[in-house]
């Protein structure tokens, strides 16, 4: 297929064919990181600005490295030192940055819909790097890519998203993407964190992790947002870990080839115990590595990359 999209705003509006095309392109870029000189000239002359209005380590550095490895000029924007704190609107900030010859804006913002708003206001390409509790498309893509690299296909796999599904943009993007690629999705967590309405989307809702452990092929353990503990979504961190944390005993009852994912940052001893996070079934570091290839693929494709990533090498 030929890629025609100018932006990557979410997984919801992508077709299965488009998702697979991004993953195939990422596969072509993956080996670049193993070279002694970790660069290809695919985006030479292009300018990318990372517009991050929320704290980030993995995602921001991953996009920064992805742009650099494609030979683009990459600039990191810090909201605390920008004109937005002087009252300038977000759209005006983006338009002023674009006026300096910027080709791609990578946007993370605490409010849902901001990347979509900017995509309508600027001529540059926009990538959603996480908007509120709405979507985090590149995280879902790297999760799917990690599973596909290790299992060959997602079709027919049973994948459990465990944790605060209600407030998780990672969960939303994964639900859209995994189902489009033929996986069966479980949403697991306390009733206060898992909306029953998810069943209307074809998701199996469960409030008992132990019941589903034997049938699951992949666990994606979502970060518990400690800042939400004040809302009383669960009694205590210890209680949550006892009921929904993945530990050695639970993993022993899972399939021998089960994969354990986590989007990070990991709260060790809460979502997963250290021996699980560092154990042979954990692919958490694979996700970080694969995230770089996925973001290289996304930046390449939305910038007008050719019919195949192979042309970029």
N, C-alpha and C positions, 0 to 999 in steps of 0.2 A: 504494500500500500504506500501511498504518498502522504506524508504528514502535512496537514493544512491548517492546524490550529496555531494561532498567534500567541495565545496565553495558556497557562495551566492553572485553572482556578479551583478545580475540585475533581474528585473521582466520579461523583454522581452523574455528570453529563458526558463521561467518556464511554465509548463502546468497549466490549471485550477485545475487539480487534485492535483498537487504539492502545489499550493497556498492554497487550502482548507485544505490540510494536515498540513501545517504550522499553519493555523488559529485554527484548531482543537487541535493541540499540545499546542498552546498558551492558549487555553481555559483550558487545563489541568493544566497549571502552574499558572493561574491567582489567584487562591485562596492561593498560597504560601505567597503572600504579605499581606494576612489578618491574618496570624498566629502570635502567640506571638514570636516564633522563626522562623524568615523568611529565612529558609535555607532548601535545599534538597541536598543530597550527589551526585547528578547526574554527576558532573564534578570534583569530588574530585581527586586531583593529576594532573589535567590539568593546563596548563599555558596559559593565554590570554594576549596579548599586544595590547593596543589601540594606533595605529599609526595615530595621528591626525596632519595634516599639515595645518589645517584651524581652526579658532576659533569655539568652540562649547560648549554649556552648556548642553541642554537637551539630545542630542544624546550621548555625551561622558559619562555623568553621568549615563544615562540609560544602556549603555553597561557595564559600570563599576559595577553597582548594579546587573545587570543580571548575570554577571560572578560570583560575590560574592555570590549571592543567590543560585547558582548552586554548590557552594563550590570550585570553581576554584581559583587559584592564579592570580590576575589581576594587571598588571603594566601599568601605563600611560606614554606614550612617548611624550615628548615636543620637537617639531622641532627646536625651538629657542635655545635650549641648547644641541642639538645633533651634531654629526659629519657631518651632511649634510651641515651645514654652513661652515665647513672646506673644503668642496669640495668632500666629499665622495658621491658616487652615491646612489640613492634610493635603487636600487637592492642590492648593497653591504651592506647597512645599514640593510635591511630586512634579508639578509642571515646571517649577524653577530648576529642579535637578535635571529634568528631561531636556530643558533648553540648553544645557551644557553639552549636549550630544550623547546622551545616555541611550543605550539600546534595550536594556532589560532591567526591570525593577523586580527584585525579590522582596516580598512584603510579608512581615509578621506583625500582627496587631491583635490586641486583646478584644477588639470588637468584631463580631461576625459580619462579613460582607464587605469589609474595607478593600480587599484586593479586587473584588468585583467593581466597586465604586471607582477605584483608580483605573481599572482597565477601560472603563467608559470615558474617563477624563483625559487620558494621555495616549499618545501614539506609540509609545514604547511597548514592548511585550511585558506582561506581568506574570509572575509566578507566586502562587499562594504558599507561603512557608508556615502557615498556621494562622487561622483567624478565629479568635474567641473559642467557643465550644463547637464551631461549625465543622471545619475540615482541616486536615493536614495531609494533602495528597501525596507529597513525596515520601512521607513516612510510611504510608500504606503501600506505596509502590516498592519501597525498599524491603518492606516486610514480605510482600508477595514475591519479590525477586529472590530473597533469601530462601524462601520455601521452595520455589521453582528450581533454584540451583541444586538443592539437596534432594528433591523428590521428583524432579522432572516435569511434574504437572500438578496443578491444584485441584483438578477435577476429581470429585468424589472424596476429597479429604475432609475430615471433621476437625474444625478449628475453633478453639475456645478462646474468647476474649474475656479476661477475668479482671474485675475491678469496678471502678466508677464509670460505667458506660454512659450514664446520663450527662456527665460533664466532659466526656472525652472526645476531642476532635479526631484523635487517632482511631478510636473505635468506629466513629461514623464513616470515615474514609475507608477503613478496612471492611466494614460491612458491605458497602457498595461494591468495592473491588473484588473481594473474595467470592461473593455470590455470582458476580458476572463471569468469573473464571471457573464456576462450577463447584465451589466448595460448600460444605454445609457448615453454617456458623452457629455457635452457641454463645450466648451472652450470660455470663455467670457473675453473681455478686449478691449483696444484700438487696432486699426489695426496695430500699430507699435509693439505690444506685442503678437499678436496672429497670427501665420503663417496660411495663407489660405490653405497651403498644408496639414494641419491636416485633412481636409475633406476626403482626400484619405485614411486615416486610419479609417474612419467611425465616426469621431468626428463631432458634429454640432458646427460650428463656429458662434459666435454672438458678435456684438459690441454694443449691447444694453441690459444692465442688466434688465431694467424695463420690457422689452418684455417677458422675459422668467421666471420671478419670479413666476407667478401663477402655472407653471407646474413642477417646480423643487422639488425633494424630499430631496436633500442634497446640501448645499453650502459648498465648500471647498475654503476658502478665502486665497489666497497665499500672502505671504509677499512681499510688494513692496521694492525692494532693492534700498535704498536711494542713494547708490553709483552710480547707473546707471542714476540718474536724470540728470547728466551732459551730457548724450548722447541725451537729448531732446526727449525721448520716449513719453512724455506727457508734456503739458505746465507747470503745477504746481501741487504740492501735493494736494492743495485745489481743483483744477479742477478734478483730478483723483478721489478724495473722493466723490465729488458731483455726478460724473457719475457712479462710480463702487464700492463705499463703501456701506456696508450693515448697514443700520440704522433702527431705530424703525419704521419709516413710511414704508420702503420697506418690512420689516419683517411682518408687519401687512397685507400685500397683498399676503404673501406666504401661503402655506398649513399650517394648524394648527400644524401638526406633523413634520414640516420641521426640519432638523438637520443642525447646523452650526459648521463646522470644521475649524481649522486653524493650520498649521504645526508649527507655532511659529518661531521666536519671533514676537509677535503681535505689530504692530504699531497702538496703539489705536487712533481712530479718523481718520484713513486713510482707512485700509481695513474693519474694523468694528468699530462701536462706542462702548463706554464703556458699555452702557445698553444692547447691543447685546452680547458682549463678556462675560458679567457676567449674562446674562439672562437665562431663562428656556430652550431655544432652543439650547443654546451653549453646545457643548460636548468637548470643548478644553481640559479641565482637564482630562476627560475620555480618551482622546487620549494619554496623558502623562502616565496615569496609565496603559493603554493597551500596550503602547510601551515597557514597562518593560517585560510584559508577552511574547510579540512577540519576543523580543530579547533573552529572555531565551530559547524560542522554537527554534530559529535559531541556537544559540550556541550549544544547545543540539543535534539537528539533524545533523549538519555538523560534530560534533565530533563523530558520529557513534552511536547515540542514537537508542534504540530498535524500534520495530514496533509500540509501543504506548508510549506516555509520561507518562502513568499511571505507567509504570515500574520504573520511576524515583522517585516516591513519597515514 
